[in-house]
């Protein structure tokens, strides 16, 4: 597929136990004009073979096998090879609703939005927690404040649809010197370069909170510490758009 409307990037590492669930949820999308970019980050298990098996039966799937360099380098590799007009990320231990791409893309087109996001669900072994992500207003400054000051919006790229040209303005790349919070920093930098965001009041993304005990998302430090890291890493960008965050 030469110019798909959407690229879905999945950085894969030690994911053999749950990778099928993730990819299957992507292949059941009601929206068809997409590609899946699977980046096997030197997995020592059968993850790479699983990726190849899917690519052999669906031309929309491209697989890249690279030496293990960590999640940031794997996501950057996928981003560098993505061809879509819009890009989203999905973690291999998570899954998505069948209408996610269709609804997000339709909203992006209707609103001419650089970023479209919805709500999400946290999936625990015995319960599901619905996480509302509605911003106080649909301005870039309000979304940044809701993320960094009030913690009302999760600063993740997963399940968020981003216009690919926004990554080229800078360019915006994944920080290879961070072991967690890479999504957060990239999203904040992207927001500082955006004109319009849009929101859909529906959960499309499911964050698995139990199947992968080694998940970096679960292992990250307290959210307040993470916000401090983001604000420090993105200071040059934020000072030009939302300097009041530092007061």
C-alpha positions, 0 to 999 in steps of 0.5 A: 500500500503506497499511500494509506490514510492511516499508519498504525505503529506497534513496537513489539518486544516480548509480546508473544503471549498477547500480540495476537489479540492486539493485531487481531483487533487492528485487522477487524477495523471497519476502516480499511485504508490503513497499514500496520507497521510492526517493529520487532525490537529484537524480541528473544521470544516468538514475537518476530515469527508471529509478526511475519505470519501476519504479514504473510497473509495481509499486505497491509502489514509491514514488519521490520526486525531491528536490534533491541534498542528500547521502546523509543528507538522502536517507535521512532523506527516505525514512525520513520517508515510510516506512510500514512497521512495520519499516524497512531500508535498501539502497544502490543499488550493492548487492543482497540474497538473495531470502529476506532480508525473509522470514527477518528479519521472521520472526525479528523476530516470533518474538523480538519484536526491535527489531533483526534482522541477519545476516551479509553478503558483501563482493563484489570483482571476483574474490572474495567475502569472507564477513563473520561478524557474530555478537555475543558475546551478544544484549544491547544492551550487548554489541552496542555493545561489539562494534561500537565497541570490538572492531570485530566487527560492522559498524555499518550500517543496510543489511540490518538490520531495525529496528522503525520506532517506535525511530526515533520515540523521540528522535526518531532522525534522520540527521546532516546535518552528516556526510559519512560514517558517518551509518548508524553514528551512527543505528544506535548511537543506535537501539541505545541505545533498544532492548530486544531484538536478534536475529541470524541466522547467514546472509549476506543482504546483498551489499556491492559493492566494485568497481562504484561507484568513488565509493562513500562506503563505500569512501572513508571514513577508517580504521575507527578514526577512524570509531569515534571520530566515532561515539563523539563524535557519540553521546556523550550516548546512549552515556553513558546506556547504555554509559558504559564505552566511554569508559574 
